Amino acid sequence: MDNINSGGRLEQGGRILVGSSGSVAKIMDHFSKMVGIRLLKVEVRAPGGDTRFIFENGLILNCFPARSGGGTSWGVCTGAGN
C-alpha cells in the first residue's frame, strides 16, 4: 500500500487510534491486530457510501470513500495487493 486515497479512522472506546493521515506503517500495524477479531456489524450510509465496521472488542473502523459516483469506492489490501 503506497498511499491511501480515501479517509479512514480506527477507533476504540471513543478514542481515535489511527486515521488516514497517519503513517501507512502505523495503519497496517493496527490492521494486523484485527485478524481473528469477530466482525459484529457493518453500516453503510447513503448517499456517499461511508461505511462503519464494528468489531467484538469495541473496535470501530470508519471508511470514507474518496468518491461516490459508482464503481469501487474503497478497498482494503495487503502490501502485496491482496
ABEGO torsion letter per residue (X at the ends): XABBABBBBBBBGGBBABBAABBAAAAAAAAAAABGBBBABBBBBOAAGBBBBBBAAGBBBBBBBABAAEEBABBBBBAAGX
